[in-house]
Amino acid sequence: MAAFARFMSPASLVLSTVLLSTLAASGQSGPSASDAPKIVQPGAPGQPGKLLTPETAAGPRRIPAQADIEFMQGMIMHHSQAVEMTDLMPARTRNKVLRALGQKISVSQTDEIRFMKEWLRDRGQATEMPMAGMDMKGMDMKGMEHMHHDMPLMPGMLSPEQMKALARAKGPKFDQLFLTGMIQHHKGALIMVEDLFDTPAAGQDAVLFDFATDIDNTQLAEIKIMQSMLPKERK
């Protein structure tokens, strides 16, 4: 997909091999454990990398790490709620600036949901988390409450009560609830990215690494935009 060509970068796992000495002609043994290759896992944007042991550092593989799978499955559910929030806007706000932002969020996250599902299918994985069994897109409040009781929400996701309040609100009240709710939502996505990169041997898939980094950068920028809009909506 052309829209996601930017994610196709060189492998993200950095291998740094330090040779402290060469084998002597006398037949000395090979390098000691301290001379073994150093394997560094890149950290989240702005964070230092982590030194991995050979046991926890997995090389290129067809089957991704479980944390990678769960990140993509969870982010699909996370993005789906953001799209549902933006779907409420046309009938509830006349704020053109806010509606333009909502449209941008809707388009980008819908595209990303499509990308994440393809990433999972290409690796033979389910597109939904176990026990989810449903898309949040188009789900009514009763269905959301049922899901909330069956499994925990992803970080930052609005509770069924918050979604009900957003759906009931109109005008400036809706604008305020939308901005505060989406800021909460975006911050949760940043936590998910951070957790992924903090997990040993996770986030090593080159495509996933670039995708997660892009989520981090994009949603951090959108948080700043929404925070700048929020005081105006509170007047």
N, CA, C and O of each residue as an XYZ file, in Angstrom:
940
protein
N       0.836     -1.189      0.000
C       0.000      0.000      0.000
C       0.874      1.243      0.000
O       1.767      1.391      0.834
N       0.603      2.140     -0.953
C       1.430      3.319     -1.108
C       1.390      4.200      0.130
O       2.384      4.828      0.492
N       0.198      4.239      0.791
C       0.040      5.112      1.942
C       0.978      4.752      3.066
O       1.282      5.582      3.923
N       1.439      3.510      3.066
C       2.299      3.086      4.165
C       3.697      2.711      3.684
O       4.409      1.975      4.367
N       4.096      3.209      2.519
C       5.427      2.901      2.010
C       6.503      3.417      2.933
O       7.610      2.881      2.986
N       6.160      4.485      3.673
C       7.168      5.061      4.566
C       7.559      4.124      5.690
O       8.595      4.321      6.324
N       6.747      3.106      5.949
C       7.061      2.201      7.043
C       8.123      1.174      6.645
O       8.687      0.507      7.513
N       8.406      1.036      5.339
C       9.320      0.004      4.884
C      10.762      0.520      4.950
O      11.313      0.969      3.944
N      11.370      0.452      6.145
C      12.737      0.918      6.314
C      13.633     -0.265      6.643
O      13.124     -1.364      6.861
N      14.967     -0.080      6.686
C      15.871     -1.176      7.036
C      15.549     -1.707      8.407
O      14.878     -1.048      9.202
N      16.036     -2.918      8.686
C      15.739     -3.568      9.968
C      16.133     -2.671     11.120
O      17.173     -2.012     11.100
N      15.256     -2.662     12.145
C      15.463     -1.746     13.256
C      16.415     -2.273     14.320
O      16.888     -1.506     15.158
N      16.706     -3.584     14.299
C      17.589     -4.142     15.317
C      19.019     -3.772     15.006
O      19.523     -4.106     13.934
N      19.694     -3.083     15.929
C      21.050     -2.607     15.706
C      22.032     -3.602     16.309
O      22.012     -3.858     17.513
N      22.897     -4.162     15.454
C      23.893     -5.122     15.929
C      25.249     -4.435     15.975
O      25.746     -3.966     14.951
N      25.841     -4.376     17.142
C      27.140     -3.719     17.299
C      28.126     -4.738     17.842
O      28.045     -5.109     19.013
N      29.056     -5.200     17.012
C      30.008     -6.232     17.396
C      31.355     -5.618     17.724
O      31.954     -4.929     16.898
N      31.827     -5.871     18.934
C      33.101     -5.310     19.381
C      34.109     -6.443     19.498
O      33.904     -7.357     20.296
N      35.203     -6.411     18.719
C      36.258     -7.421     18.773
C      37.398     -6.859     19.603
O      38.105     -5.952     19.165
N      37.572     -7.392     20.788
C      38.592     -6.884     21.686
C      39.975     -7.480     21.413
O      40.992     -6.888     21.775
N      40.009     -8.665     20.767
C      41.301     -9.272     20.468
C      41.140    -10.302     19.372
O      40.027    -10.764     19.125
N      42.191    -10.664     18.729
C      42.161    -11.727     17.724
C      42.756    -12.990     18.329
O      43.474    -12.944     19.327
N      42.439    -14.123     17.698
C      42.968    -15.385     18.209
C      44.480    -15.424     18.019
O      44.999    -15.087     16.955
N      45.155    -15.833     19.047
C      46.615    -15.942     18.985
C      47.006    -17.219     18.249
O      46.248    -18.189     18.226
N      48.174    -17.211     17.659
C      48.643    -18.374     16.904
C      48.842    -19.576     17.803
O      48.907    -20.713     17.336
N      48.938    -19.315     19.108
C      49.178    -20.412     20.046
C      47.954    -21.284     20.237
O      48.032    -22.306     20.918
N      46.802    -20.899     19.641
C      45.614    -21.747     19.736
C      44.744    -21.438     20.925
O      44.069    -22.332     21.435
N      44.734    -20.186     21.393
C      43.887    -19.840     22.527
C      42.422    -19.970     22.122
O      42.097    -19.959     20.935
N      41.559    -20.092     23.092
C      40.131    -20.300     22.833
C      39.508    -19.046     22.247
O      40.114    -17.975     22.239
N      38.260    -19.203     21.748
C      37.548    -18.096     21.125
C      37.182    -17.020     22.129
O      37.559    -17.115     23.297
N      36.453    -15.994     21.696
C      36.086    -14.870     22.560
C      35.282    -15.325     23.765
O      34.508    -16.280     23.695
N      35.482    -14.617     24.881
C      34.732    -14.915     26.097
C      33.353    -14.304     26.008
O      33.030    -13.624     25.034
N      32.530    -14.544     27.029
C      31.173    -14.016     27.034
C      31.167    -12.501     26.957
O      30.274    -11.905     26.354
N      32.181    -11.873     27.578
C      32.222    -10.413     27.569
C      32.542     -9.862     26.191
O      32.303     -8.686     25.914
N      33.099    -10.738     25.304
C      33.440    -10.305     23.949
C      32.316    -10.584     22.954
O      32.464    -10.302     21.765
N      31.200    -11.130     23.420
C      30.108    -11.499     22.522
C      29.500    -10.245     21.897
O      29.607     -9.154     22.457
N      28.861    -10.404     20.735
C      28.227     -9.245     20.087
C      27.227     -8.560     21.005
O      26.469     -9.219     21.716
N      27.232     -7.253     20.985
C      26.296     -6.474     21.778
C      25.052     -6.182     20.931
O      25.164     -5.684     19.811
N      23.879     -6.491     21.465
C      22.625     -6.319     20.727
C      21.788     -5.269     21.441
O      21.415     -5.440     22.602
N      21.496     -4.180     20.738
C      20.778     -3.063     21.333
C      19.382     -2.947     20.738
O      19.227     -2.871     19.520
N      18.364     -2.933     21.599
C      16.990     -2.722     21.150
C      16.701     -1.230     21.200
O      16.827     -0.624     22.264
N      16.312     -0.612     20.074
C      15.998      0.821     20.088
C      14.870      1.119     21.058
O      13.920      0.345     21.175
N      14.976      2.251     21.757
C      13.926      2.647     22.672
C      12.861      3.459     21.968
O      12.955      3.723     20.769
N      11.845      3.854     22.720
C      10.813      4.729     22.171
C      11.444      6.059     21.802
O      12.516      6.386     22.311
N      10.811      6.835     20.932
C      11.380      8.114     20.522
C      11.789      8.960     21.718
O      10.981      9.217     22.611
N      13.056      9.395     21.734
C      13.574     10.202     22.822
C      14.083      9.408     24.002
O      14.582      9.985     24.968
N      13.965      8.080     23.940
C      14.402      7.221     25.032
C      15.629      6.416     24.615
O      15.783      6.088     23.438
N      16.516      6.090     25.581
C      17.708      5.311     25.236
C      17.373      3.876     24.864
O      16.327      3.355     25.252
N      18.259      3.241     24.113
C      18.066      1.854     23.753
C      18.344      0.933     24.929
O      18.823      1.373     25.974
N      18.038     -0.365     24.750
C      18.248     -1.350     25.809
C      19.162     -2.455     25.293
O      19.000     -2.937     24.172
N      20.130     -2.853     26.131
C      21.037     -3.938     25.776
C      20.337     -5.261     26.020
O      19.857     -5.516     27.125
N      20.272     -6.114     24.991
C      19.594     -7.405     25.096
C      20.603     -8.538     25.177
O      21.709     -8.441     24.647
N      20.208     -9.614     25.846
C      21.024    -10.820     25.862
C      20.687    -11.643     24.628
O      19.612    -11.465     24.056
N      21.573    -12.537     24.199
C      21.262    -13.383     23.035
C      19.977    -14.171     23.213
O      19.296    -14.486     22.237
N      19.640    -14.494     24.473
C      18.434    -15.289     24.725
C      17.166    -14.497     24.440
O      16.181    -15.059     23.961
N      17.178    -13.182     24.733
C      15.969    -12.375     24.554
C      15.924    -11.668     23.215
O      14.876    -11.166     22.807
N      17.059    -11.625     22.526
C      17.088    -10.931     21.233
C      16.795    -11.921     20.123
O      17.614    -12.790     19.823
N      15.653    -11.791     19.527
C      15.267    -12.691     18.441
C      15.667    -12.082     17.108
O      15.504    -10.879     16.901
N      16.172    -12.877     16.230
C      16.526    -12.405     14.901
C      15.296    -12.332     14.018
O      14.179    -12.554     14.486
N      15.493    -12.020     12.732
C      14.349    -11.955     11.808
C      13.572    -13.267     11.807
O      14.172    -14.342     11.805
N      12.268    -13.189     11.810
C      11.453    -14.396     11.867
C      10.115    -14.152     11.196
O       9.672    -13.013     11.047
N       9.489    -15.232     10.800
C       8.184    -15.124     10.165
C       7.105    -14.829     11.187
O       6.212    -14.021     10.931
N       7.176    -15.473     12.339
C       6.165    -15.280     13.373
C       6.608    -14.141     14.280
O       7.669    -14.241     14.895
N       5.838    -13.064     14.386
C       6.239    -11.934     15.228
C       6.140    -12.264     16.706
O       5.513    -13.254     17.085
N       6.752    -11.444     17.535
C       6.657    -11.624     18.979
C       5.212    -11.469     19.416
O       4.445    -10.739     18.788
N       4.838    -12.147     20.485
C       3.470    -12.057     20.995
C       3.110    -10.615     21.333
O       1.979    -10.183     21.114
N       4.080     -9.872     21.868
C       3.818     -8.466     22.206
C       3.511     -7.647     20.962
O       2.704     -6.719     21.013
N       4.152     -7.987     19.839
C       3.877     -7.287     18.579
C       2.437     -7.545     18.131
O       1.721     -6.627     17.731
N       2.032     -8.810     18.208
C       0.674     -9.198     17.802
C      -0.354     -8.483     18.672
O      -1.322     -7.918     18.163
N      -0.139     -8.510     19.981
C      -1.087     -7.901     20.903
C      -1.136     -6.383     20.731
O      -2.190     -5.767     20.891
N       0.000     -5.793     20.408
C       0.020     -4.340     20.169
C      -0.857     -3.988     18.975
O      -1.668     -3.065     19.049
N      -0.699     -4.718     17.881
C      -1.480     -4.422     16.684
C      -2.963     -4.705     16.920
O      -3.811     -3.904     16.527
N      -3.282     -5.819     17.546
C      -4.686     -6.138     17.829
C      -5.316     -5.088     18.748
O      -6.441     -4.642     18.527
N      -4.568     -4.706     19.778
C      -5.077     -3.711     20.714
C      -5.218     -2.340     20.071
O      -6.170     -1.615     20.359
N      -4.279     -1.979     19.201
C      -4.343     -0.670     18.568
C      -5.482     -0.594     17.557
O      -6.025      0.484     17.317
N      -5.848     -1.725     16.965
C      -7.022     -1.747     16.081
C      -8.267     -1.368     16.887
O      -9.062     -0.534     16.452
N      -8.433     -1.978     18.053
C      -9.578     -1.659     18.905
C      -9.499     -0.210     19.381
O     -10.512      0.486     19.444
N      -8.297      0.235     19.715
C      -8.083      1.600     20.197
C      -8.460      2.613     19.112
O      -9.205      3.557     19.374
N      -7.949      2.417     17.903
C      -8.265      3.310     16.786
C      -9.758      3.302     16.461
O     -10.326      4.335     16.110
N     -10.391      2.133     16.580
C     -11.807      2.027     16.238
C     -12.665      2.932     17.106
O     -13.645      3.506     16.630
N     -12.301      3.064     18.379
C     -13.082      3.953     19.234
C     -12.868      5.413     18.840
O     -13.802      6.212     18.888
N     -11.647      5.761     18.452
C     -11.385      7.141     18.011
C     -12.231      7.475     16.787
O     -12.768      8.578     16.683
N     -12.351      6.527     15.863
C     -13.175      6.746     14.675
C     -14.642      6.898     15.069
O     -15.358      7.726     14.506
N     -15.087      6.100     16.034
C     -16.472      6.212     16.495
C     -16.716      7.580     17.132
O     -17.790      8.159     16.971
N     -15.730      8.090     17.846
C     -15.873      9.415     18.448
C     -16.026     10.490     17.373
O     -16.851     11.393     17.507
N     -15.242     10.391     16.324
C     -15.341     11.396     15.254
C     -16.658     11.264     14.488
O     -17.151     12.253     13.945
N     -17.231     10.072     14.436
C     -18.506      9.871     13.739
C     -19.653     10.617     14.430
O     -20.687     10.871     13.813
N     -19.474     10.965     15.699
C     -20.506     11.690     16.431
C     -20.537     13.177     16.074
O     -21.513     13.864     16.376
N     -19.491     13.670     15.440
C     -19.316     15.115     15.280
C     -20.353     15.811     14.397
O     -20.854     16.861     14.801
N     -20.704     15.294     13.219
C     -21.571     16.058     12.307
C     -22.865     16.562     12.930
O     -23.284     17.684     12.644
N     -23.499     15.772     13.764
C     -24.795     16.156     14.345
C     -24.661     16.901     15.672
O     -25.664     17.283     16.276
N     -23.408     17.110     16.130
C     -23.255     17.637     17.491
C     -22.391     18.886     17.599
O     -22.369     19.514     18.658
N     -21.687     19.266     16.555
C     -20.875     20.477     16.641
C     -20.840     21.201     15.304
O     -20.869     20.581     14.241
N     -20.777     22.542     15.380
C     -20.632     23.374     14.193
C     -19.236     23.993     14.127
O     -18.949     24.822     13.263
N     -18.381     23.579     15.052
C     -17.016     24.098     15.098
C     -16.229     23.555     13.904
O     -15.853     22.383     13.878
N     -15.986     24.418     12.920
C     -15.349     23.976     11.681
C     -13.913     23.504     11.902
O     -13.468     22.541     11.277
N     -13.200     24.175     12.782
C     -11.807     23.788     13.052
C     -11.774     22.413     13.712
O     -10.965     21.560     13.345
N     -12.655     22.205     14.685
C     -12.697     20.917     15.376
C     -13.141     19.809     14.430
O     -12.606     18.701     14.468
N     -14.118     20.111     13.582
C     -14.595     19.100     12.635
C     -13.506     18.733     11.628
O     -13.407     17.576     11.217
N     -12.692     19.704     11.231
C     -11.588     19.417     10.310
C     -10.561     18.506     10.979
O     -10.035     17.585     10.353
N     -10.282     18.768     12.252
C      -9.355     17.905     12.992
C      -9.933     16.506     13.130
O      -9.227     15.513     12.956
N     -11.230     16.433     13.446
C     -11.874     15.139     13.578
C     -11.836     14.349     12.278
O     -11.627     13.136     12.287
N     -12.038     15.039     11.161
C     -11.974     14.370      9.861
C     -10.584     13.827      9.591
O     -10.434     12.722      9.069
N      -9.571     14.597      9.943
C      -8.184     14.147      9.762
C      -7.902     12.899     10.600
O      -7.286     11.944     10.126
N      -8.361     12.923     11.852
C      -8.164     11.768     12.732
C      -8.894     10.550     12.179
O      -8.351      9.445     12.173
N     -10.122     10.752     11.715
C     -10.921      9.650     11.190
C     -10.263      9.002      9.978
O     -10.153      7.778      9.905
N      -9.827      9.821      9.030
C      -9.226      9.295      7.803
C      -7.921      8.559      8.103
O      -7.705      7.446      7.625
N      -7.051      9.189      8.901
C      -5.742      8.586      9.168
C      -5.870      7.297      9.971
O      -5.168      6.323      9.698
N      -6.765      7.287     10.964
C      -6.865      6.091     11.797
C      -7.635      4.972     11.095
O      -7.391      3.796     11.363
N      -8.551      5.320     10.211
C      -9.202      4.286      9.401
C      -8.185      3.626      8.482
O      -8.180      2.403      8.342
N      -7.326      4.419      7.856
C      -6.263      3.865      7.013
C      -5.320      2.983      7.828
O      -4.889      1.929      7.361
N      -5.002      3.418      9.045
C      -4.088      2.658      9.886
C      -4.723      1.350     10.355
O      -4.030      0.342     10.491
N      -6.027      1.357     10.602
C      -6.718      0.108     10.959
C      -6.588     -0.886      9.808
O      -6.301     -2.063     10.028
N      -6.797     -0.415      8.592
C      -6.671     -1.271      7.409
C      -5.249     -1.833      7.301
O      -5.057     -3.013      7.008
N      -4.269     -0.975      7.540
C      -2.875     -1.409      7.492
C      -2.564     -2.460      8.559
O      -1.919     -3.470      8.276
N      -3.029     -2.215      9.789
C      -2.743     -3.151     10.883
C      -3.377     -4.517     10.634
O      -2.780     -5.549     10.941
N      -4.578     -4.521     10.080
C      -5.224     -5.798      9.771
C      -4.437     -6.558      8.700
O      -4.289     -7.777      8.785
N      -3.939     -5.844      7.701
C      -3.134     -6.492      6.666
C      -1.845     -7.039      7.258
O      -1.425     -8.148      6.925
N      -1.216     -6.262      8.137
C       0.028     -6.707      8.783
C      -0.210     -8.016      9.530
O       0.598     -8.940      9.433
N      -1.297     -8.101     10.264
C      -1.610     -9.312     11.022
C      -1.942    -10.478     10.094
O      -1.447    -11.586     10.297
N      -2.769    -10.242      9.083
C      -3.138    -11.322      8.165
C      -1.912    -11.848      7.417
O      -1.779    -13.055      7.215
N      -1.019    -10.948      7.008
C       0.178    -11.361      6.295
C       1.059    -12.275      7.142
O       1.876    -13.023      6.607
N       0.896    -12.215      8.443
C       1.701    -13.029      9.357
C       0.880    -14.153      9.981
O       1.299    -14.781     10.954
N      -0.295    -14.394      9.406
C      -1.122    -15.504      9.856
C      -1.746    -15.316     11.218
O      -1.996    -16.288     11.931
N      -2.002    -14.064     11.589
C      -2.543    -13.773     12.915
C      -3.965    -13.224     12.823
O      -4.361    -12.652     11.807
N      -4.723    -13.409     13.899
C      -6.080    -12.874     13.975
C      -6.032    -11.357     14.069
O      -5.083    -10.793     14.613
N      -7.050    -10.704     13.543
C      -7.088     -9.243     13.588
C      -7.760     -8.709     14.846
O      -7.762     -7.502     15.085
N      -8.328     -9.601     15.648
C      -8.983     -9.196     16.888
C      -8.330     -9.875     18.072
O      -7.812    -10.986     17.953
N      -8.354     -9.217     19.201
C      -7.823     -9.805     20.413
C      -8.735    -10.947     20.863
O      -9.944    -10.886     20.638
N      -8.192    -11.967     21.482
C      -9.041    -13.040     22.000
C     -10.111    -12.485     22.932
O      -9.837    -11.614     23.758
N     -11.324    -12.994     22.793
C     -12.475    -12.609     23.608
C     -13.137    -11.327     23.128
O     -14.214    -10.968     23.605
N     -12.492    -10.623     22.174
C     -13.136     -9.396     21.694
C     -14.317     -9.777     20.823
O     -15.464     -9.473     21.151
N     -14.031    -10.457     19.688
C     -15.075    -10.993     18.847
C     -15.994     -9.961     18.219
O     -17.059    -10.320     17.716
N     -15.617     -8.698     18.234
C     -16.491     -7.673     17.670
C     -15.676     -6.432     17.370
O     -14.657     -6.171     18.011
N     -16.132     -5.670     16.391
C     -15.542     -4.375     16.087
C     -16.283     -3.319     16.882
O     -17.501     -3.402     17.038
N     -15.558     -2.318     17.392
C     -16.214     -1.242     18.106
C     -16.908     -0.297     17.142
O     -17.831      0.421     17.525
N     -16.456     -0.295     15.870
C     -17.075      0.572     14.870
C     -18.553      0.202     14.728
O     -18.881     -0.927     14.361
N     -19.429      1.141     15.014
C     -20.859      0.896     14.865
C     -21.490      0.168     16.046
O     -22.691     -0.105     16.028
N     -20.706     -0.150     17.069
C     -21.256     -0.861     18.217
C     -22.117      0.086     19.055
O     -21.719      1.226     19.297
N     -23.280     -0.367     19.497
C     -24.113      0.494     20.331
C     -23.589      0.492     21.765
O     -22.697     -0.283     22.110
N     -24.149      1.362     22.585
C     -23.642      1.524     23.945
C     -23.800      0.241     24.764
O     -22.951     -0.069     25.600
N     -24.873     -0.498     24.529
C     -25.075     -1.750     25.255
C     -23.968     -2.740     24.925
O     -23.460     -3.445     25.796
N     -23.604     -2.776     23.635
C     -22.518     -3.657     23.222
C     -21.194     -3.250     23.827
O     -20.393     -4.106     24.200
N     -20.951     -1.939     23.930
C     -19.718     -1.452     24.535
C     -19.650     -1.813     26.011
O     -18.594     -2.196     26.516
N     -20.777     -1.689     26.700
C     -20.796     -2.038     28.116
C     -20.501     -3.521     28.305
O     -19.789     -3.906     29.233
N     -21.051     -4.352     27.418
C     -20.812     -5.784     27.485
C     -19.331     -6.082     27.294
O     -18.752     -6.885     28.025
N     -18.717     -5.420     26.294
C     -17.305     -5.629     26.036
C     -16.470     -5.154     27.211
O     -15.480     -5.791     27.573
N     -16.868     -4.026     27.813
C     -16.126     -3.470     28.935
C     -16.081     -4.448     30.107
O     -15.075     -4.527     30.813
N     -17.160     -5.185     30.315
C     -17.192     -6.148     31.407
C     -16.399     -7.406     31.057
O     -15.850     -8.057     31.946
N     -16.336     -7.751     29.784
C     -15.656     -8.970     29.361
C     -14.140     -8.829     29.325
O     -13.427     -9.796     29.596
N     -13.635     -7.647     28.995
C     -12.193     -7.479     28.872
C     -11.826     -6.038     29.158
O     -12.632     -5.140     28.915
N     -10.611     -5.792     29.675
C     -10.207     -4.423     29.993
C     -10.011     -3.604     28.729
O      -9.624     -4.137     27.689
N     -10.279     -2.305     28.823
C     -10.052     -1.409     27.707
C      -8.560     -1.123     27.577
O      -7.806     -1.238     28.543
N      -8.147     -0.749     26.368
C      -6.773     -0.359     26.149
C      -6.511      0.969     26.865
O      -7.456      1.711     27.135
N      -5.244      1.285     27.180
C      -4.941      2.550     27.864
C      -5.542      3.752     27.147
O      -5.438      3.872     25.926
N      -6.166      4.635     27.908
C      -6.698      5.868     27.365
C      -8.072      5.770     26.745
O      -8.695      6.799     26.485
N      -8.566      4.577     26.501
C      -9.880      4.446     25.871
C     -10.977      4.965     26.795
O     -10.911      4.793     28.012
N     -11.979      5.597     26.203
C     -13.088      6.123     26.988
C     -13.968      4.980     27.490
O     -14.185      3.988     26.794
N     -14.459      5.140     28.691
C     -15.370      4.151     29.261
C     -16.733      4.276     28.592
O     -17.009      5.287     27.946
N     -17.589      3.269     28.733
C     -18.954      3.386     28.191
C     -19.680      4.624     28.715
O     -20.453      5.246     27.986
N     -19.434      4.984     29.978
C     -20.085      6.167     30.546
C     -19.605      7.435     29.854
O     -20.403      8.329     29.570
N     -18.308      7.517     29.583
C     -17.773      8.683     28.872
C     -18.326      8.770     27.450
O     -18.639      9.858     26.967
N     -18.443      7.635     26.790
C     -18.988      7.635     25.436
C     -20.455      8.054     25.434
O     -20.894      8.754     24.521
N     -21.214      7.639     26.437
C     -22.618      8.037     26.545
C     -22.725      9.553     26.721
O     -23.553     10.208     26.088
N     -21.867     10.101     27.600
C     -21.895     11.545     27.846
C     -21.540     12.308     26.579
O     -22.138     13.345     26.291
N     -20.573     11.806     25.820
C     -20.180     12.457     24.575
C     -21.323     12.417     23.571
O     -21.577     13.402     22.878
N     -22.005     11.294     23.491
C     -23.110     11.145     22.538
C     -24.303     12.032     22.892
O     -25.056     12.444     22.009
N     -24.476     12.328     24.187
C     -25.604     13.164     24.622
C     -25.328     14.656     24.449
O     -26.261     15.451     24.337
N     -24.058     15.037     24.426
C     -23.685     16.454     24.419
C     -23.821     17.073     23.031
O     -23.774     16.384     22.012
N     -23.991     18.401     23.023
C     -24.045     19.152     21.771
C     -23.387     20.515     21.962
O     -23.262     21.007     23.084
N     -22.971     21.114     20.854
C     -22.400     22.455     20.909
C     -21.102     22.505     21.695
O     -20.315     21.559     21.653
N     -20.865     23.613     22.422
C     -19.617     23.782     23.174
C     -19.335     22.653     24.159
O     -18.179     22.289     24.379
N     -20.404     22.095     24.757
C     -20.210     20.989     25.703
C     -19.629     19.778     24.990
O     -18.723     19.122     25.505
N     -20.149     19.483     23.809
C     -19.598     18.373     23.027
C     -18.141     18.651     22.673
O     -17.292     17.768     22.793
N     -17.850     19.877     22.236
C     -16.487     20.229     21.848
C     -15.510     19.984     22.997
O     -14.427     19.433     22.803
N     -15.910     20.402     24.189
C     -15.043     20.216     25.352
C     -14.833     18.736     25.659
O     -13.705     18.293     25.877
N     -15.933     17.972     25.673
C     -15.819     16.543     25.980
C     -15.021     15.809     24.910
O     -14.260     14.890     25.215
N     -15.198     16.217     23.654
C     -14.454     15.569     22.584
C     -12.958     15.825     22.736
O     -12.153     14.899     22.639
N     -12.591     17.069     22.973
C     -11.170     17.406     23.092
C     -10.529     16.715     24.295
O      -9.459     16.119     24.171
N     -11.179     16.793     25.455
C     -10.599     16.141     26.633
C     -10.553     14.627     26.452
O      -9.594     13.972     26.861
N     -11.605     14.077     25.830
C     -11.638     12.631     25.604
C     -10.595     12.174     24.607
O      -9.958     11.141     24.812
N     -10.407     12.927     23.527
C      -9.430     12.518     22.517
C      -7.999     12.720     22.999
O      -7.105     11.964     22.619
N      -7.773     13.733     23.832
C      -6.443     13.893     24.440
C      -6.139     12.676     25.312
O      -5.053     12.101     25.237
N      -7.111     12.292     26.138
C      -6.965     11.081     26.958
C      -6.681      9.868     26.076
O      -5.809      9.053     26.378
N      -7.428      9.766     24.990
C      -7.312      8.644     24.074
C      -5.916      8.590     23.441
O      -5.285      7.534     23.405
N      -5.444      9.730     22.949
C      -4.129      9.798     22.309
C      -3.008      9.479     23.306
O      -2.043      8.795     22.966
N      -3.143      9.976     24.527
C      -2.118      9.683     25.538
C      -2.049      8.183     25.813
O      -0.975      7.644     26.080
N      -3.195      7.516     25.749
C      -3.198      6.067     25.918
C      -2.432      5.369     24.815
O      -1.742      4.382     25.068
N      -2.546      5.876     23.580
C      -1.787      5.293     22.466
C      -0.287      5.442     22.689
O       0.482      4.536     22.367
N       0.133      6.581     23.240
C       1.554      6.787     23.536
C       2.045      5.777     24.574
O       3.169      5.283     24.489
N       1.192      5.477     25.551
C       1.544      4.475     26.565
C       1.704      3.105     25.916
O       2.617      2.357     26.264
N       0.822      2.772     24.975
C       0.898      1.479     24.296
C       2.194      1.347     23.505
O       2.813      0.283     23.494
N       2.603      2.421     22.847
C       3.865      2.398     22.100
C       5.042      2.237     23.064
O       5.957      1.452     22.813
N       5.008      2.980     24.157
C       6.089      2.892     25.146
C       6.180      1.479     25.719
O       7.274      0.934     25.860
N       5.040      0.892     26.047
C       5.030     -0.472     26.587
C       5.600     -1.472     25.581
O       6.308     -2.408     25.953
N       5.279     -1.261     24.298
C       5.800     -2.158     23.262
C       7.312     -2.121     23.241
O       7.959     -3.169     23.253
N       7.888     -0.920     23.210
C       9.330     -0.788     23.119
C      10.046     -1.147     24.414
O      11.255     -1.380     24.414
N       9.298     -1.193     25.527
C       9.891     -1.603     26.804
C       9.899     -3.118     26.972
O      10.494     -3.635     27.917
N       9.235     -3.840     26.050
C       9.158     -5.300     26.140
C      10.351     -5.929     25.425
O      10.546     -5.678     24.236
N      11.160     -6.745     26.120
C      12.319     -7.369     25.480
C      11.939     -8.153     24.228
O      10.973     -8.916     24.228
N      12.703     -7.957     23.175
C      12.556     -8.656     21.887
C      11.313     -8.239     21.113
O      11.042     -8.800     20.051
N      10.553     -7.277     21.612
C       9.370     -6.798     20.881
C       9.737     -5.573     20.049
O      10.745     -4.913     20.302
N       8.909     -5.285     19.059
C       9.122     -4.111     18.227
C      10.288     -4.231     17.272
O      10.783     -3.221     16.773
N      10.742     -5.456     17.006
C      11.898     -5.648     16.127
C      11.508     -5.794     14.656
O      12.360     -5.659     13.778
N      10.246     -6.063     14.380
C       9.763     -6.070     13.003
C       9.935     -4.660     12.453
O       9.426     -3.700     13.032
N      10.660     -4.529     11.320
C      10.998     -3.207     10.787
C       9.772     -2.384     10.452
O       9.735     -1.183     10.721
N       8.757     -3.028      9.860
C       7.537     -2.316      9.482
C       6.794     -1.856     10.727
O       6.348     -0.711     10.794
N       6.657     -2.730     11.706
C       5.956     -2.379     12.937
C       6.695     -1.277     13.683
O       6.065     -0.366     14.219
N       8.015     -1.347     13.725
C       8.800     -0.332     14.435
C       8.531      1.060     13.870
O       8.283      2.005     14.619
N       8.581      1.178     12.551
C       8.349      2.483     11.924
C       6.903      2.936     12.112
O       6.638      4.121     12.311
N       5.969      1.985     12.047
C       4.556      2.305     12.226
C       4.294      2.826     13.636
O       3.632      3.849     13.803
N       4.808      2.129     14.651
C       4.610      2.535     16.040
C       5.261      3.890     16.308
O       4.703      4.719     17.026
N       6.435      4.113     15.734
C       7.113      5.393     15.896
C       6.300      6.515     15.262
O       6.225      7.618     15.804
N       5.693      6.230     14.114
C       4.856      7.222     13.436
C       3.620      7.550     14.277
O       3.220      8.711     14.360
N       3.014      6.535     14.899
C       1.875      6.770     15.791
C       2.294      7.702     16.922
O       1.586      8.653     17.253
N       3.448      7.419     17.507
C       3.934      8.220     18.621
C       4.097      9.683     18.208
O       3.637     10.584     18.909
N       4.744      9.914     17.086
C       4.994     11.282     16.622
C       3.701     12.008     16.257
O       3.492     13.159     16.640
N       2.831     11.312     15.504
C       1.594     11.939     15.032
C       0.654     12.282     16.176
O       0.118     13.389     16.231
N       0.451     11.341     17.090
C      -0.513     11.586     18.154
C       0.012     12.575     19.184
O      -0.770     13.295     19.805
N       1.320     12.618     19.371
C       1.895     13.629     20.260
C       1.652     15.022     19.682
O       1.322     15.953     20.417
N       1.816     15.166     18.363
C       1.567     16.459     17.711
C       0.094     16.848     17.812
O      -0.227     18.014     18.039
N      -0.809     15.863     17.641
C      -2.237     16.157     17.725
C      -2.667     16.507     19.145
O      -3.581     17.309     19.335
N      -2.018     15.913     20.140
C      -2.305     16.265     21.530
C      -2.018     17.745     21.758
O      -2.812     18.444     22.389
N      -0.899     18.217     21.252
C      -0.526     19.627     21.429
C      -1.542     20.547     20.744
O      -1.888     21.602     21.276
N      -2.014     20.142     19.567
C      -3.023     20.936     18.860
C      -4.303     21.000     19.679
O      -4.879     22.075     19.848
N      -4.753     19.858     20.189
C      -6.006     19.826     20.950
C      -5.878     20.571     22.270
O      -6.831     21.211     22.715
N      -4.724     20.496     22.893
C      -4.523     21.239     24.135
C      -4.592     22.738     23.884
O      -5.080     23.487     24.731
N      -4.110     23.179     22.734
C      -4.177     24.604     22.404
C      -5.608     25.041     22.093
O      -5.950     26.209     22.271
N      -6.441     24.114     21.632
C      -7.835     24.420     21.332
C      -8.715     24.387     22.567
O      -9.721     25.095     22.630
N      -8.354     23.582     23.540
C      -9.221     23.349     24.691
C      -9.567     24.596     25.498
O     -10.734     24.766     25.850
N      -8.616     25.480     25.812
C      -8.988     26.676     26.582
C     -10.043     27.521     25.878
O     -10.908     28.108     26.529
N      -9.975     27.584     24.543
C     -10.964     28.360     23.780
C     -12.351     27.751     23.946
O     -13.347     28.470     24.025
N     -12.412     26.422     23.998
C     -13.703     25.767     24.105
C     -14.297     25.914     25.510
O     -15.503     25.753     25.697
N     -13.448     26.221     26.496
C     -13.931     26.341     27.876
C     -14.456     27.736     28.186
O     -15.059     27.944     29.239
N     -14.241     28.695     27.293
C     -14.700     30.064     27.536
C     -16.216     30.158     27.446
O     -16.779     31.238     27.624
